[in-house]
Amino acid sequence: MTLKPYHQLDCPDGLQKTISEKTIDFLKTKHDILNVTKPSLWNKLDTVEFVQAVPELLQYFKTLNLQLREVAFTICVSNENANLHIDELPVTAKINFPILNTQDSRNLWYAVPNDLMSQVTPIVNKFGAAYYDLGAIDLGQCQQLASVEVLKPVVFNSQIPHTIDMSKCQSFPRIILTCMFFK
């Protein structure tokens, strides 16, 4: 039995727009996102500073009975796809919140055969946490499990191999806010 890779969540349009606009303002001020030409895909934020700037995010998560642990953002500035990967632990369930230019891009999840997975060793990222970069694996040998265009918040299982298909994206930068929780 395969675990469900994702579930789309409801968020009132006005609230989603406010969270997105305030996040963009924060990222422009703190990370100069509009002038980045070769960004790191994964970028952790100072969670306390972020939620002070965007308190509506906490209000939204309160409606879901979730306590925010950490926030990060992913940024893509070209049609280059992200490598297939498995995120660092300890958090498995994360919520991707669409911020900017997420139309026409897709998050994809794959089942990787055990013989291919056994050839991959974990990598320690710049934050000292281990994750799996599966970019060398031929996706033609894997089974696609799911695909979603992130236009609303999506809770997803970050321990199922996943990637971002940017091939049809027309506007940049594409920014997703990734939220992690205590439970």
C-alpha positions as CSV (number, residue, x, y, z in Angstrom):
1,M,0.0,0.0,0.0
2,T,1.3,3.4,-1.0
3,L,0.8,6.5,1.2
4,K,-1.1,9.4,-0.2
5,P,1.5,11.9,-1.3
6,Y,-0.6,15.1,-0.9
7,H,-3.9,16.7,0.0
8,Q,-5.1,20.1,-1.1
9,L,-6.4,22.4,1.7
10,D,-9.0,25.1,1.7
11,C,-8.0,28.7,2.4
12,P,-10.3,31.7,1.9
13,D,-9.1,33.6,-1.1
14,G,-8.8,36.9,0.8
15,L,-6.6,35.3,3.5
16,Q,-4.5,33.4,0.9
17,K,-3.9,36.7,-1.0
18,T,-3.0,38.6,2.2
19,I,-0.5,35.9,3.3
20,S,1.0,35.8,-0.2
21,E,1.4,39.6,-0.5
22,K,2.9,40.0,3.0
23,T,5.3,37.1,2.3
24,I,6.4,38.7,-0.9
25,D,7.0,42.0,0.9
26,F,9.0,40.2,3.6
27,L,11.1,38.3,1.1
28,K,11.8,41.5,-1.0
29,T,13.1,43.2,2.2
30,K,15.0,40.3,3.7
31,H,16.1,38.2,0.7
32,D,16.0,40.5,-2.3
33,I,14.1,37.8,-4.2
34,L,13.5,39.8,-7.3
35,N,17.2,40.1,-8.1
36,V,18.3,36.5,-7.5
37,T,19.6,34.9,-10.7
38,K,21.0,31.5,-9.3
39,P,19.2,30.9,-6.0
40,S,19.4,28.0,-3.7
41,L,16.1,26.0,-4.1
42,W,15.6,25.6,-0.3
43,N,15.9,28.6,2.0
44,K,15.1,28.6,5.7
45,L,13.6,31.7,7.3
46,D,13.8,33.1,10.8
47,T,10.4,31.8,11.9
48,V,9.7,34.3,14.6
49,E,10.7,37.2,12.4
50,F,8.5,35.9,9.6
51,V,5.4,35.3,11.6
52,Q,5.7,38.8,13.2
53,A,5.6,40.1,9.6
54,V,2.8,37.7,8.5
55,P,0.6,36.9,11.5
56,E,-2.2,35.8,9.2
57,L,-0.3,32.6,8.6
58,L,-0.5,31.6,12.3
59,Q,-4.2,32.5,12.3
60,Y,-4.7,30.2,9.3
61,F,-2.9,27.3,11.0
62,K,-4.8,27.8,14.2
63,T,-8.0,26.9,12.2
64,L,-6.3,23.6,11.3
65,N,-5.1,23.0,14.9
66,L,-1.5,23.2,13.8
67,Q,1.5,24.7,15.7
68,L,4.1,26.1,13.4
69,R,7.6,24.9,14.0
70,E,9.6,26.3,11.0
71,V,9.2,28.1,7.7
72,A,11.3,28.1,4.5
73,F,10.7,29.0,0.9
74,T,11.6,27.5,-2.4
75,I,12.4,29.7,-5.3
76,C,12.8,28.8,-9.0
77,V,13.9,31.3,-11.6
78,S,13.9,29.2,-14.8
79,N,12.3,26.3,-16.5
80,E,14.9,23.9,-14.9
81,N,13.2,21.2,-12.9
82,A,14.2,20.5,-9.3
83,N,16.0,17.2,-8.8
84,L,13.9,14.3,-7.5
85,H,14.6,14.3,-3.7
86,I,13.5,13.2,-0.3
87,D,13.5,16.0,2.3
88,E,15.4,16.0,5.6
89,L,13.8,14.7,8.8
90,P,12.4,15.0,11.4
91,V,9.3,16.6,9.8
92,T,7.4,14.4,7.3
93,A,4.2,16.3,6.8
94,K,4.7,19.8,5.4
95,I,2.4,22.4,3.9
96,N,3.4,24.1,0.7
97,F,1.7,27.5,0.5
98,P,1.6,29.1,-3.0
99,I,3.1,32.6,-2.9
100,L,4.0,33.7,-6.4
101,N,3.9,32.4,-10.0
102,T,3.0,28.8,-9.1
103,Q,0.7,28.5,-12.2
104,D,1.8,25.9,-14.8
105,S,4.4,24.3,-12.5
106,R,3.7,21.0,-10.9
107,N,4.8,19.1,-7.8
108,L,5.2,15.4,-8.7
109,W,5.7,12.3,-6.5
110,Y,7.3,9.1,-7.6
111,A,7.8,5.5,-6.4
112,V,11.5,4.6,-6.9
113,P,12.3,0.9,-7.2
114,N,14.2,-0.5,-4.2
115,D,17.2,-1.5,-6.4
116,L,17.7,2.1,-7.5
117,M,17.0,3.6,-4.1
118,S,19.7,1.3,-2.5
119,Q,22.3,2.9,-4.7
120,V,21.7,6.4,-3.3
121,T,23.4,7.6,-0.1
122,P,22.2,10.6,1.9
123,I,23.8,14.0,1.5
124,V,24.2,16.4,4.4
125,N,22.9,19.8,3.4
126,K,24.1,23.3,4.4
127,F,22.0,23.1,7.6
128,G,23.6,19.8,8.8
129,A,20.6,17.6,8.0
130,A,20.6,14.5,5.8
131,Y,18.4,14.3,2.7
132,Y,18.4,12.2,-0.5
133,D,19.2,13.8,-3.9
134,L,17.8,11.4,-6.4
135,G,18.6,13.5,-9.4
136,A,20.7,10.8,-11.1
137,I,17.8,8.4,-11.1
138,D,16.0,7.8,-14.4
139,L,12.4,8.8,-13.9
140,G,11.5,6.5,-16.7
141,Q,12.2,3.6,-14.3
142,C,10.0,5.1,-11.6
143,Q,6.2,5.2,-11.3
144,Q,4.6,8.6,-11.0
145,L,2.2,8.5,-8.0
146,A,0.7,12.0,-8.1
147,S,0.9,15.5,-9.6
148,V,-0.6,18.8,-8.4
149,E,-0.4,22.4,-9.5
150,V,0.0,24.3,-6.2
151,L,-2.7,27.0,-6.4
152,K,-4.0,26.4,-2.8
153,P,-2.1,25.2,0.3
154,V,-1.1,21.5,-0.1
155,V,-0.1,19.2,2.8
156,F,2.3,16.7,1.5
157,N,4.5,13.7,2.6
158,S,8.1,14.9,2.2
159,Q,9.4,11.3,2.6
160,I,8.0,10.2,-0.7
161,P,10.4,11.1,-3.5
162,H,9.2,14.3,-5.2
163,T,10.3,17.0,-7.6
164,I,9.0,20.2,-9.2
165,D,8.2,20.2,-12.9
166,M,9.0,23.8,-14.1
167,S,8.9,23.0,-17.9
168,K,5.6,24.8,-18.6
169,C,6.1,27.7,-16.1
170,Q,6.0,31.1,-17.8
171,S,6.5,33.6,-15.0
172,F,9.3,33.9,-12.5
173,P,10.3,33.7,-9.8
174,R,8.1,30.8,-8.6
175,I,7.9,31.0,-4.8
176,I,6.4,28.5,-2.4
177,L,6.4,28.9,1.3
178,T,7.0,25.5,3.1
179,C,5.7,25.2,6.6
180,M,6.7,22.6,9.2
181,F,4.9,21.8,12.4
182,F,5.5,20.3,15.8
183,K,2.8,17.5,15.3
